[in-house]
């Protein structure tokens, strides 16, 4: 797929895919804010990791 002939939908799909990948990497890394958010929801600490394994 050449960039000059890429449709708006395919570019949008790639942007969304990259955003999901970044969000998943942050979740998997288990930064402090992510752990606090899971704890605030009353979920155990390993839930974020377990969600990646399912």
C-alpha positions as CSV (number, residue, x, y, z in Angstrom):
1,X,0.0,0.0,0.0
2,X,1.5,3.3,-1.1
3,X,0.9,6.3,1.2
4,X,-0.2,8.4,-1.7
5,X,-3.0,6.0,-2.7
6,X,-4.0,5.1,0.9
7,X,-7.7,5.8,1.6
8,X,-8.8,7.7,4.6
9,X,-10.3,4.6,6.2
10,X,-7.1,2.6,6.0
11,X,-5.1,5.5,7.5
12,X,-7.6,5.9,10.2
13,X,-7.5,2.1,10.9
14,X,-3.7,2.2,11.2
15,X,-3.9,5.1,13.6
16,X,-6.4,3.3,15.8
17,X,-4.3,0.1,15.7
18,X,-1.2,2.0,16.8
19,X,-3.2,3.7,19.6
20,X,-4.5,0.3,20.8
21,X,-0.9,-1.1,20.7
22,X,0.5,1.8,22.7
23,X,-2.4,1.5,25.3
24,X,-1.8,-2.3,25.6
25,X,2.0,-1.8,26.1
26,X,1.3,0.7,28.8
27,X,-1.1,-1.7,30.4
28,X,1.3,-4.6,30.1
29,X,4.2,-2.5,31.6
30,X,2.0,-2.0,34.7
31,X,2.9,1.6,35.4
32,X,1.8,3.1,38.7
33,X,-1.2,4.9,37.4
34,X,-2.5,1.8,35.7
35,X,-2.1,-0.3,38.8
36,X,-3.8,2.4,40.9
37,X,-6.7,2.5,38.4
38,X,-7.2,-1.3,38.6
39,X,-7.0,-1.1,42.4
40,X,-9.5,1.8,42.5
41,X,-11.9,-0.5,40.6
42,X,-11.4,-3.2,43.3
43,X,-9.5,-5.5,41.0
44,X,-6.4,-7.6,42.0
45,X,-3.0,-6.3,40.9
46,X,-2.5,-9.1,38.3
47,X,-5.7,-8.5,36.5
48,X,-4.1,-6.3,33.9
49,X,-1.6,-9.0,33.1
50,X,-4.2,-11.7,33.1
51,X,-6.4,-9.8,30.7
52,X,-3.5,-9.9,28.2
53,X,-3.2,-13.7,28.6
54,X,-6.9,-14.4,27.9
